[in-house]
Amino acid sequence: MSRIDLADGFSIHDYRSKLKLLKDSGETRTLENRDGLRCPACDAAFDRLFVTERRTATFDVPPERPFCLARTGDKLLLCTH
Ligand SMILES: [Zn+2]
């Protein structure tokens, strides 16, 4: 199983076959992990991925679940497990 690689930033298009887009508000996206992709922070498979280019964002994350943060030059990524 592959891991999300942030060395050259993050583009959803690189993982199009592995991530299903659940919600897209333009600047903020919620994606479902369909193929056991691994988290760029902790290297474990994640459940949902939230991506934003905004300075601030609010995500509906299930309570009491671990989450990881990762960032590139222009994006913030949040993975829930
Ligand atoms: Zn993680």
PDB file of the backbone (N, CA, C, O) and the ligand in Angstrom, with CONECT records:
HET     ZN  A 101       1
ATOM      1  N   MET A   1       0.840  -1.192   0.000  1.00  0.00           N
ATOM      2  CA  MET A   1       0.000   0.000   0.000  1.00  0.00           C
ATOM      3  C   MET A   1       0.883   1.253   0.000  1.00  0.00           C
ATOM      4  O   MET A   1       1.944   1.277   0.623  1.00  0.00           O
ATOM      5  N   SER A   2       0.435   2.275  -0.698  1.00  0.00           N
ATOM      6  CA  SER A   2       1.280   3.454  -0.808  1.00  0.00           C
ATOM      7  C   SER A   2       0.954   4.484   0.271  1.00  0.00           C
ATOM      8  O   SER A   2      -0.089   4.443   0.922  1.00  0.00           O
ATOM      9  N   ARG A   3       1.873   5.382   0.420  1.00  0.00           N
ATOM     10  CA  ARG A   3       1.756   6.433   1.420  1.00  0.00           C
ATOM     11  C   ARG A   3       1.649   7.757   0.680  1.00  0.00           C
ATOM     12  O   ARG A   3       2.236   7.930  -0.389  1.00  0.00           O
ATOM     13  N   ILE A   4       0.904   8.683   1.247  1.00  0.00           N
ATOM     14  CA  ILE A   4       0.829  10.012   0.642  1.00  0.00           C
ATOM     15  C   ILE A   4       2.192  10.690   0.779  1.00  0.00           C
ATOM     16  O   ILE A   4       2.742  10.802   1.875  1.00  0.00           O
ATOM     17  N   ASP A   5       2.711  11.131  -0.341  1.00  0.00           N
ATOM     18  CA  ASP A   5       4.046  11.727  -0.382  1.00  0.00           C
ATOM     19  C   ASP A   5       3.899  13.237  -0.580  1.00  0.00           C
ATOM     20  O   ASP A   5       3.323  13.685  -1.572  1.00  0.00           O
ATOM     21  N   LEU A   6       4.418  14.011   0.362  1.00  0.00           N
ATOM     22  CA  LEU A   6       4.262  15.464   0.297  1.00  0.00           C
ATOM     23  C   LEU A   6       5.526  16.174  -0.184  1.00  0.00           C
ATOM     24  O   LEU A   6       5.613  17.401  -0.133  1.00  0.00           O
ATOM     25  N   ALA A   7       6.498  15.399  -0.647  1.00  0.00           N
ATOM     26  CA  ALA A   7       7.775  16.001  -1.055  1.00  0.00           C
ATOM     27  C   ALA A   7       7.586  17.094  -2.106  1.00  0.00           C
ATOM     28  O   ALA A   7       8.279  18.111  -2.076  1.00  0.00           O
ATOM     29  N   ASP A   8       6.652  16.887  -3.033  1.00  0.00           N
ATOM     30  CA  ASP A   8       6.388  17.886  -4.075  1.00  0.00           C
ATOM     31  C   ASP A   8       5.007  18.502  -3.890  1.00  0.00           C
ATOM     32  O   ASP A   8       4.343  18.833  -4.872  1.00  0.00           O
ATOM     33  N   GLY A   9       4.569  18.659  -2.651  1.00  0.00           N
ATOM     34  CA  GLY A   9       3.242  19.195  -2.396  1.00  0.00           C
ATOM     35  C   GLY A   9       2.210  18.087  -2.474  1.00  0.00           C
ATOM     36  O   GLY A   9       2.557  16.907  -2.517  1.00  0.00           O
ATOM     37  N   PHE A  10       0.954  18.464  -2.492  1.00  0.00           N
ATOM     38  CA  PHE A  10      -0.110  17.466  -2.541  1.00  0.00           C
ATOM     39  C   PHE A  10      -1.108  17.826  -3.624  1.00  0.00           C
ATOM     40  O   PHE A  10      -1.606  18.951  -3.675  1.00  0.00           O
ATOM     41  N   SER A  11      -1.399  16.865  -4.490  1.00  0.00           N
ATOM     42  CA  SER A  11      -2.453  17.043  -5.481  1.00  0.00           C
ATOM     43  C   SER A  11      -3.374  15.833  -5.428  1.00  0.00           C
ATOM     44  O   SER A  11      -2.924  14.689  -5.493  1.00  0.00           O
ATOM     45  N   ILE A  12      -4.663  16.103  -5.310  1.00  0.00           N
ATOM     46  CA  ILE A  12      -5.636  15.017  -5.263  1.00  0.00           C
ATOM     47  C   ILE A  12      -5.548  14.170  -6.530  1.00  0.00           C
ATOM     48  O   ILE A  12      -5.821  12.970  -6.503  1.00  0.00           O
ATOM     49  N   HIS A  13      -5.167  14.797  -7.629  1.00  0.00           N
ATOM     50  CA  HIS A  13      -5.122  14.077  -8.907  1.00  0.00           C
ATOM     51  C   HIS A  13      -4.121  12.922  -8.882  1.00  0.00           C
ATOM     52  O   HIS A  13      -4.286  11.932  -9.595  1.00  0.00           O
ATOM     53  N   ASP A  14      -3.085  13.055  -8.056  1.00  0.00           N
ATOM     54  CA  ASP A  14      -2.097  11.978  -7.970  1.00  0.00           C
ATOM     55  C   ASP A  14      -2.678  10.728  -7.314  1.00  0.00           C
ATOM     56  O   ASP A  14      -2.133   9.634  -7.464  1.00  0.00           O
ATOM     57  N   TYR A  15      -3.780  10.890  -6.589  1.00  0.00           N
ATOM     58  CA  TYR A  15      -4.353   9.770  -5.825  1.00  0.00           C
ATOM     59  C   TYR A  15      -5.812   9.547  -6.214  1.00  0.00           C
ATOM     60  O   TYR A  15      -6.601   9.006  -5.440  1.00  0.00           O
ATOM     61  N   ARG A  16      -6.148   9.968  -7.408  1.00  0.00           N
ATOM     62  CA  ARG A  16      -7.542   9.970  -7.819  1.00  0.00           C
ATOM     63  C   ARG A  16      -8.214   8.597  -7.696  1.00  0.00           C
ATOM     64  O   ARG A  16      -9.380   8.511  -7.313  1.00  0.00           O
ATOM     65  N   SER A  17      -7.480   7.521  -8.020  1.00  0.00           N
ATOM     66  CA  SER A  17      -8.084   6.190  -7.990  1.00  0.00           C
ATOM     67  C   SER A  17      -8.197   5.662  -6.561  1.00  0.00           C
ATOM     68  O   SER A  17      -8.908   4.687  -6.317  1.00  0.00           O
ATOM     69  N   LYS A  18      -7.511   6.290  -5.626  1.00  0.00           N
ATOM     70  CA  LYS A  18      -7.467   5.761  -4.256  1.00  0.00           C
ATOM     71  C   LYS A  18      -8.314   6.570  -3.282  1.00  0.00           C
ATOM     72  O   LYS A  18      -8.661   6.081  -2.207  1.00  0.00           O
ATOM     73  N   LEU A  19      -8.649   7.801  -3.651  1.00  0.00           N
ATOM     74  CA  LEU A  19      -9.423   8.672  -2.773  1.00  0.00           C
ATOM     75  C   LEU A  19     -10.753   9.012  -3.426  1.00  0.00           C
ATOM     76  O   LEU A  19     -10.806   9.416  -4.588  1.00  0.00           O
ATOM     77  N   LYS A  20     -11.816   8.844  -2.670  1.00  0.00           N
ATOM     78  CA  LYS A  20     -13.134   9.212  -3.182  1.00  0.00           C
ATOM     79  C   LYS A  20     -13.531  10.560  -2.591  1.00  0.00           C
ATOM     80  O   LYS A  20     -13.514  10.747  -1.375  1.00  0.00           O
ATOM     81  N   LEU A  21     -13.885  11.489  -3.460  1.00  0.00           N
ATOM     82  CA  LEU A  21     -14.284  12.819  -3.015  1.00  0.00           C
ATOM     83  C   LEU A  21     -15.688  12.768  -2.424  1.00  0.00           C
ATOM     84  O   LEU A  21     -16.647  12.425  -3.116  1.00  0.00           O
ATOM     85  N   LEU A  22     -15.805  13.110  -1.147  1.00  0.00           N
ATOM     86  CA  LEU A  22     -17.108  13.096  -0.480  1.00  0.00           C
ATOM     87  C   LEU A  22     -17.738  14.477  -0.459  1.00  0.00           C
ATOM     88  O   LEU A  22     -18.948  14.625  -0.632  1.00  0.00           O
ATOM     89  N   LYS A  23     -16.897  15.496  -0.245  1.00  0.00           N
ATOM     90  CA  LYS A  23     -17.406  16.868  -0.118  1.00  0.00           C
ATOM     91  C   LYS A  23     -16.392  17.819  -0.717  1.00  0.00           C
ATOM     92  O   LYS A  23     -15.188  17.667  -0.507  1.00  0.00           O
ATOM     93  N   ASP A  24     -16.872  18.794  -1.459  1.00  0.00           N
ATOM     94  CA  ASP A  24     -15.967  19.759  -2.065  1.00  0.00           C
ATOM     95  C   ASP A  24     -16.614  21.127  -2.033  1.00  0.00           C
ATOM     96  O   ASP A  24     -17.591  21.382  -2.737  1.00  0.00           O
ATOM     97  N   SER A  25     -16.058  22.010  -1.205  1.00  0.00           N
ATOM     98  CA  SER A  25     -16.630  23.355  -1.117  1.00  0.00           C
ATOM     99  C   SER A  25     -15.783  24.332  -1.921  1.00  0.00           C
ATOM    100  O   SER A  25     -15.913  25.545  -1.752  1.00  0.00           O
ATOM    101  N   GLY A  26     -14.928  23.829  -2.783  1.00  0.00           N
ATOM    102  CA  GLY A  26     -14.067  24.719  -3.545  1.00  0.00           C
ATOM    103  C   GLY A  26     -12.684  24.791  -2.933  1.00  0.00           C
ATOM    104  O   GLY A  26     -11.701  24.384  -3.553  1.00  0.00           O
ATOM    105  N   GLU A  27     -12.606  25.312  -1.710  1.00  0.00           N
ATOM    106  CA  GLU A  27     -11.299  25.449  -1.063  1.00  0.00           C
ATOM    107  C   GLU A  27     -11.042  24.361  -0.031  1.00  0.00           C
ATOM    108  O   GLU A  27      -9.915  24.200   0.439  1.00  0.00           O
ATOM    109  N   THR A  28     -12.069  23.623   0.318  1.00  0.00           N
ATOM    110  CA  THR A  28     -11.943  22.592   1.344  1.00  0.00           C
ATOM    111  C   THR A  28     -12.576  21.303   0.830  1.00  0.00           C
ATOM    112  O   THR A  28     -13.703  21.297   0.336  1.00  0.00           O
ATOM    113  N   ARG A  29     -11.823  20.213   0.958  1.00  0.00           N
ATOM    114  CA  ARG A  29     -12.319  18.944   0.433  1.00  0.00           C
ATOM    115  C   ARG A  29     -12.256  17.848   1.490  1.00  0.00           C
ATOM    116  O   ARG A  29     -11.342  17.811   2.314  1.00  0.00           O
ATOM    117  N   THR A  30     -13.243  16.957   1.450  1.00  0.00           N
ATOM    118  CA  THR A  30     -13.266  15.778   2.307  1.00  0.00           C
ATOM    119  C   THR A  30     -13.187  14.553   1.415  1.00  0.00           C
ATOM    120  O   THR A  30     -13.974  14.408   0.479  1.00  0.00           O
ATOM    121  N   LEU A  31     -12.235  13.668   1.703  1.00  0.00           N
ATOM    122  CA  LEU A  31     -12.027  12.489   0.861  1.00  0.00           C
ATOM    123  C   LEU A  31     -12.023  11.228   1.702  1.00  0.00           C
ATOM    124  O   LEU A  31     -11.628  11.231   2.868  1.00  0.00           O
ATOM    125  N   GLU A  32     -12.477  10.146   1.077  1.00  0.00           N
ATOM    126  CA  GLU A  32     -12.495   8.857   1.738  1.00  0.00           C
ATOM    127  C   GLU A  32     -11.377   7.996   1.162  1.00  0.00           C
ATOM    128  O   GLU A  32     -11.160   7.955  -0.049  1.00  0.00           O
ATOM    129  N   ASN A  33     -10.689   7.325   2.042  1.00  0.00           N
ATOM    130  CA  ASN A  33      -9.589   6.457   1.637  1.00  0.00           C
ATOM    131  C   ASN A  33     -10.165   5.111   1.182  1.00  0.00           C
ATOM    132  O   ASN A  33     -10.730   4.373   1.989  1.00  0.00           O
ATOM    133  N   ARG A  34     -10.025   4.796  -0.095  1.00  0.00           N
ATOM    134  CA  ARG A  34     -10.627   3.573  -0.622  1.00  0.00           C
ATOM    135  C   ARG A  34      -9.611   2.458  -0.796  1.00  0.00           C
ATOM    136  O   ARG A  34      -9.987   1.329  -1.111  1.00  0.00           O
ATOM    137  N   ASP A  35      -8.343   2.747  -0.598  1.00  0.00           N
ATOM    138  CA  ASP A  35      -7.347   1.760  -1.007  1.00  0.00           C
ATOM    139  C   ASP A  35      -6.205   1.618   0.004  1.00  0.00           C
ATOM    140  O   ASP A  35      -5.082   1.274  -0.365  1.00  0.00           O
ATOM    141  N   GLY A  36      -6.499   1.883   1.281  1.00  0.00           N
ATOM    142  CA  GLY A  36      -5.477   1.675   2.304  1.00  0.00           C
ATOM    143  C   GLY A  36      -4.281   2.607   2.208  1.00  0.00           C
ATOM    144  O   GLY A  36      -3.195   2.277   2.684  1.00  0.00           O
ATOM    145  N   LEU A  37      -4.473   3.769   1.596  1.00  0.00           N
ATOM    146  CA  LEU A  37      -3.388   4.752   1.542  1.00  0.00           C
ATOM    147  C   LEU A  37      -2.907   5.059   2.959  1.00  0.00           C
ATOM    148  O   LEU A  37      -3.702   5.081   3.898  1.00  0.00           O
ATOM    149  N   ARG A  38      -1.606   5.294   3.110  1.00  0.00           N
ATOM    150  CA  ARG A  38      -1.055   5.540   4.434  1.00  0.00           C
ATOM    151  C   ARG A  38      -0.843   7.026   4.688  1.00  0.00           C
ATOM    152  O   ARG A  38      -0.563   7.813   3.784  1.00  0.00           O
ATOM    153  N   CYS A  39      -0.992   7.366   5.955  1.00  0.00           N
ATOM    154  CA  CYS A  39      -0.902   8.747   6.424  1.00  0.00           C
ATOM    155  C   CYS A  39       0.530   9.274   6.283  1.00  0.00           C
ATOM    156  O   CYS A  39       1.481   8.562   6.606  1.00  0.00           O
ATOM    157  N   PRO A  40       0.692  10.509   5.808  1.00  0.00           N
ATOM    158  CA  PRO A  40       2.038  11.067   5.679  1.00  0.00           C
ATOM    159  C   PRO A  40       2.683  11.360   7.036  1.00  0.00           C
ATOM    160  O   PRO A  40       3.902  11.512   7.118  1.00  0.00           O
ATOM    161  N   ALA A  41       1.883  11.439   8.095  1.00  0.00           N
ATOM    162  CA  ALA A  41       2.435  11.772   9.414  1.00  0.00           C
ATOM    163  C   ALA A  41       2.819  10.521  10.208  1.00  0.00           C
ATOM    164  O   ALA A  41       3.926  10.448  10.740  1.00  0.00           O
ATOM    165  N   CYS A  42       1.928   9.547  10.294  1.00  0.00           N
ATOM    166  CA  CYS A  42       2.181   8.400  11.191  1.00  0.00           C
ATOM    167  C   CYS A  42       2.370   7.095  10.440  1.00  0.00           C
ATOM    168  O   CYS A  42       2.709   6.084  11.056  1.00  0.00           O
ATOM    169  N   ASP A  43       2.164   7.083   9.142  1.00  0.00           N
ATOM    170  CA  ASP A  43       2.423   5.923   8.301  1.00  0.00           C
ATOM    171  C   ASP A  43       1.399   4.791   8.461  1.00  0.00           C
ATOM    172  O   ASP A  43       1.602   3.697   7.935  1.00  0.00           O
ATOM    173  N   ALA A  44       0.305   5.049   9.183  1.00  0.00           N
ATOM    174  CA  ALA A  44      -0.761   4.047   9.283  1.00  0.00           C
ATOM    175  C   ALA A  44      -1.863   4.413   8.284  1.00  0.00           C
ATOM    176  O   ALA A  44      -2.009   5.576   7.910  1.00  0.00           O
ATOM    177  N   ALA A  45      -2.631   3.416   7.859  1.00  0.00           N
ATOM    178  CA  ALA A  45      -3.736   3.708   6.948  1.00  0.00           C
ATOM    179  C   ALA A  45      -4.727   4.634   7.650  1.00  0.00           C
ATOM    180  O   ALA A  45      -5.027   4.460   8.831  1.00  0.00           O
ATOM    181  N   PHE A  46      -5.224   5.610   6.912  1.00  0.00           N
ATOM    182  CA  PHE A  46      -6.197   6.536   7.506  1.00  0.00           C
ATOM    183  C   PHE A  46      -7.577   6.260   6.946  1.00  0.00           C
ATOM    184  O   PHE A  46      -7.746   5.476   6.011  1.00  0.00           O
ATOM    185  N   ASP A  47      -8.562   6.923   7.539  1.00  0.00           N
ATOM    186  CA  ASP A  47      -9.956   6.727   7.160  1.00  0.00           C
ATOM    187  C   ASP A  47     -10.417   7.850   6.230  1.00  0.00           C
ATOM    188  O   ASP A  47     -10.789   7.607   5.082  1.00  0.00           O
ATOM    189  N   ARG A  48     -10.389   9.073   6.737  1.00  0.00           N
ATOM    190  CA  ARG A  48     -10.776  10.244   5.950  1.00  0.00           C
ATOM    191  C   ARG A  48      -9.625  11.215   5.854  1.00  0.00           C
ATOM    192  O   ARG A  48      -8.766  11.293   6.732  1.00  0.00           O
ATOM    193  N   LEU A  49      -9.632  11.948   4.765  1.00  0.00           N
ATOM    194  CA  LEU A  49      -8.628  12.996   4.574  1.00  0.00           C
ATOM    195  C   LEU A  49      -9.350  14.306   4.296  1.00  0.00           C
ATOM    196  O   LEU A  49     -10.239  14.371   3.446  1.00  0.00           O
ATOM    197  N   PHE A  50      -8.960  15.341   5.016  1.00  0.00           N
ATOM    198  CA  PHE A  50      -9.501  16.685   4.816  1.00  0.00           C
ATOM    199  C   PHE A  50      -8.364  17.553   4.300  1.00  0.00           C
ATOM    200  O   PHE A  50      -7.251  17.510   4.826  1.00  0.00           O
ATOM    201  N   VAL A  51      -8.647  18.335   3.274  1.00  0.00           N
ATOM    202  CA  VAL A  51      -7.618  19.169   2.663  1.00  0.00           C
ATOM    203  C   VAL A  51      -8.162  20.581   2.518  1.00  0.00           C
ATOM    204  O   VAL A  51      -9.290  20.777   2.068  1.00  0.00           O
ATOM    205  N   THR A  52      -7.356  21.560   2.900  1.00  0.00           N
ATOM    206  CA  THR A  52      -7.773  22.943   2.699  1.00  0.00           C
ATOM    207  C   THR A  52      -6.593  23.825   2.321  1.00  0.00           C
ATOM    208  O   THR A  52      -5.454  23.577   2.716  1.00  0.00           O
ATOM    209  N   GLU A  53      -6.892  24.844   1.559  1.00  0.00           N
ATOM    210  CA  GLU A  53      -5.903  25.875   1.254  1.00  0.00           C
ATOM    211  C   GLU A  53      -6.231  27.166   1.996  1.00  0.00           C
ATOM    212  O   GLU A  53      -5.520  28.164   1.882  1.00  0.00           O
ATOM    213  N   ARG A  54      -7.316  27.125   2.753  1.00  0.00           N
ATOM    214  CA  ARG A  54      -7.713  28.319   3.502  1.00  0.00           C
ATOM    215  C   ARG A  54      -6.822  28.514   4.719  1.00  0.00           C
ATOM    216  O   ARG A  54      -6.152  27.587   5.176  1.00  0.00           O
ATOM    217  N   ARG A  55      -6.828  29.733   5.229  1.00  0.00           N
ATOM    218  CA  ARG A  55      -6.056  30.036   6.432  1.00  0.00           C
ATOM    219  C   ARG A  55      -6.693  29.377   7.651  1.00  0.00           C
ATOM    220  O   ARG A  55      -5.995  28.934   8.563  1.00  0.00           O
ATOM    221  N   THR A  56      -8.009  29.318   7.661  1.00  0.00           N
ATOM    222  CA  THR A  56      -8.724  28.641   8.736  1.00  0.00           C
ATOM    223  C   THR A  56      -9.784  27.754   8.104  1.00  0.00           C
ATOM    224  O   THR A  56     -10.295  28.059   7.027  1.00  0.00           O
ATOM    225  N   ALA A  57     -10.112  26.657   8.775  1.00  0.00           N
ATOM    226  CA  ALA A  57     -11.138  25.756   8.255  1.00  0.00           C
ATOM    227  C   ALA A  57     -11.725  24.955   9.401  1.00  0.00           C
ATOM    228  O   ALA A  57     -11.067  24.738  10.418  1.00  0.00           O
ATOM    229  N   THR A  58     -12.971  24.515   9.234  1.00  0.00           N
ATOM    230  CA  THR A  58     -13.644  23.676  10.223  1.00  0.00           C
ATOM    231  C   THR A  58     -14.032  22.366   9.545  1.00  0.00           C
ATOM    232  O   THR A  58     -14.613  22.362   8.460  1.00  0.00           O
ATOM    233  N   PHE A  59     -13.705  21.269  10.191  1.00  0.00           N
ATOM    234  CA  PHE A  59     -14.039  19.954   9.639  1.00  0.00           C
ATOM    235  C   PHE A  59     -14.911  19.208  10.638  1.00  0.00           C
ATOM    236  O   PHE A  59     -14.731  19.327  11.850  1.00  0.00           O
ATOM    237  N   ASP A  60     -15.847  18.445  10.118  1.00  0.00           N
ATOM    238  CA  ASP A  60     -16.658  17.576  10.973  1.00  0.00           C
ATOM    239  C   ASP A  60     -15.905  16.261  11.166  1.00  0.00           C
ATOM    240  O   ASP A  60     -15.980  15.358  10.333  1.00  0.00           O
ATOM    241  N   VAL A  61     -15.194  16.174  12.258  1.00  0.00           N
ATOM    242  CA  VAL A  61     -14.375  14.995  12.536  1.00  0.00           C
ATOM    243  C   VAL A  61     -15.042  14.205  13.655  1.00  0.00           C
ATOM    244  O   VAL A  61     -15.467  14.796  14.647  1.00  0.00           O
ATOM    245  N   PRO A  62     -15.145  12.883  13.520  1.00  0.00           N
ATOM    246  CA  PRO A  62     -15.751  12.107  14.605  1.00  0.00           C
ATOM    247  C   PRO A  62     -14.968  12.305  15.898  1.00  0.00           C
ATOM    248  O   PRO A  62     -13.738  12.331  15.878  1.00  0.00           O
ATOM    249  N   PRO A  63     -15.675  12.446  17.027  1.00  0.00           N
ATOM    250  CA  PRO A  63     -14.990  12.702  18.296  1.00  0.00           C
ATOM    251  C   PRO A  63     -14.172  11.489  18.752  1.00  0.00           C
ATOM    252  O   PRO A  63     -14.462  10.349  18.387  1.00  0.00           O
ATOM    253  N   GLU A  64     -13.165  11.761  19.542  1.00  0.00           N
ATOM    254  CA  GLU A  64     -12.353  10.741  20.196  1.00  0.00           C
ATOM    255  C   GLU A  64     -11.738   9.763  19.211  1.00  0.00           C
ATOM    256  O   GLU A  64     -11.599   8.573  19.494  1.00  0.00           O
ATOM    257  N   ARG A  65     -11.378  10.282  18.060  1.00  0.00           N
ATOM    258  CA  ARG A  65     -10.615   9.478  17.111  1.00  0.00           C
ATOM    259  C   ARG A  65      -9.283  10.187  16.915  1.00  0.00           C
ATOM    260  O   ARG A  65      -9.231  11.415  16.843  1.00  0.00           O
ATOM    261  N   PRO A  66      -8.209   9.413  16.828  1.00  0.00           N
ATOM    262  CA  PRO A  66      -6.933  10.077  16.578  1.00  0.00           C
ATOM    263  C   PRO A  66      -6.921  10.735  15.206  1.00  0.00           C
ATOM    264  O   PRO A  66      -7.540  10.238  14.265  1.00  0.00           O
ATOM    265  N   PHE A  67      -6.220  11.842  15.100  1.00  0.00           N
ATOM    266  CA  PHE A  67      -6.049  12.471  13.802  1.00  0.00           C
ATOM    267  C   PHE A  67      -4.624  12.967  13.674  1.00  0.00           C
ATOM    268  O   PHE A  67      -3.936  13.197  14.669  1.00  0.00           O
ATOM    269  N   CYS A  68      -4.192  13.128  12.440  1.00  0.00           N
ATOM    270  CA  CYS A  68      -2.843  13.607  12.164  1.00  0.00           C
ATOM    271  C   CYS A  68      -2.935  14.828  11.271  1.00  0.00           C
ATOM    272  O   CYS A  68      -3.870  14.971  10.483  1.00  0.00           O
ATOM    273  N   LEU A  69      -1.959  15.701  11.405  1.00  0.00           N
ATOM    274  CA  LEU A  69      -1.875  16.888  10.564  1.00  0.00           C
ATOM    275  C   LEU A  69      -0.618  16.822   9.710  1.00  0.00           C
ATOM    276  O   LEU A  69       0.422  16.324  10.139  1.00  0.00           O
ATOM    277  N   ALA A  70      -0.738  17.329   8.510  1.00  0.00           N
ATOM    278  CA  ALA A  70       0.425  17.446   7.639  1.00  0.00           C
ATOM    279  C   ALA A  70       0.228  18.713   6.826  1.00  0.00           C
ATOM    280  O   ALA A  70      -0.905  19.112   6.556  1.00  0.00           O
ATOM    281  N   ARG A  71       1.323  19.348   6.435  1.00  0.00           N
ATOM    282  CA  ARG A  71       1.135  20.544   5.626  1.00  0.00           C
ATOM    283  C   ARG A  71       2.168  20.612   4.516  1.00  0.00           C
ATOM    284  O   ARG A  71       3.277  20.089   4.624  1.00  0.00           O
ATOM    285  N   THR A  72       1.765  21.267   3.459  1.00  0.00           N
ATOM    286  CA  THR A  72       2.680  21.556   2.361  1.00  0.00           C
ATOM    287  C   THR A  72       2.790  23.076   2.315  1.00  0.00           C
ATOM    288  O   THR A  72       2.296  23.752   3.218  1.00  0.00           O
ATOM    289  N   GLY A  73       3.421  23.621   1.294  1.00  0.00           N
ATOM    290  CA  GLY A  73       3.566  25.065   1.217  1.00  0.00           C
ATOM    291  C   GLY A  73       2.227  25.791   1.201  1.00  0.00           C
ATOM    292  O   GLY A  73       2.113  26.885   1.754  1.00  0.00           O
ATOM    293  N   ASP A  74       1.217  25.200   0.578  1.00  0.00           N
ATOM    294  CA  ASP A  74      -0.052  25.914   0.418  1.00  0.00           C
ATOM    295  C   ASP A  74      -1.269  25.154   0.930  1.00  0.00           C
ATOM    296  O   ASP A  74      -2.385  25.665   0.845  1.00  0.00           O
ATOM    297  N   LYS A  75      -1.081  23.941   1.464  1.00  0.00           N
ATOM    298  CA  LYS A  75      -2.244  23.161   1.902  1.00  0.00           C
ATOM    299  C   LYS A  75      -2.040  22.606   3.304  1.00  0.00           C
ATOM    300  O   LYS A  75      -0.924  22.316   3.735  1.00  0.00           O
ATOM    301  N   LEU A  76      -3.163  22.471   3.992  1.00  0.00           N
ATOM    302  CA  LEU A  76      -3.181  21.763   5.271  1.00  0.00           C
ATOM    303  C   LEU A  76      -3.976  20.484   5.074  1.00  0.00           C
ATOM    304  O   LEU A  76      -5.071  20.503   4.513  1.00  0.00           O
ATOM    305  N   LEU A  77      -3.415  19.365   5.540  1.00  0.00           N
ATOM    306  CA  LEU A  77      -4.085  18.070   5.436  1.00  0.00           C
ATOM    307  C   LEU A  77      -4.350  17.544   6.839  1.00  0.00           C
ATOM    308  O   LEU A  77      -3.498  17.638   7.723  1.00  0.00           O
ATOM    309  N   LEU A  78      -5.533  16.995   7.028  1.00  0.00           N
ATOM    310  CA  LEU A  78      -5.891  16.368   8.294  1.00  0.00           C
ATOM    311  C   LEU A  78      -6.364  14.960   7.952  1.00  0.00           C
ATOM    312  O   LEU A  78      -7.273  14.780   7.142  1.00  0.00           O
ATOM    313  N   CYS A  79      -5.744  13.970   8.573  1.00  0.00           N
ATOM    314  CA  CYS A  79      -6.141  12.571   8.368  1.00  0.00           C
ATOM    315  C   CYS A  79      -6.783  12.064   9.654  1.00  0.00           C
ATOM    316  O   CYS A  79      -6.226  12.254  10.735  1.00  0.00           O
ATOM    317  N   THR A  80      -7.943  11.424   9.556  1.00  0.00           N
ATOM    318  CA  THR A  80      -8.521  10.773  10.725  1.00  0.00           C
ATOM    319  C   THR A  80      -8.279   9.276  10.621  1.00  0.00           C
ATOM    320  O   THR A  80      -8.200   8.718   9.526  1.00  0.00           O
ATOM    321  N   HIS A  81      -8.161   8.632  11.783  1.00  0.00           N
ATOM    322  CA  HIS A  81      -7.874   7.193  11.834  1.00  0.00           C
ATOM    323  C   HIS A  81      -9.006   6.456  12.527  1.00  0.00           C
ATOM    324  O   HIS A  81      -8.952   5.235  12.669  1.00  0.00           O
TER     325      HIS A  81
HETATM  326 ZN    ZN A 101      -1.744   9.446  10.917  1.00  0.00          ZN2+
END
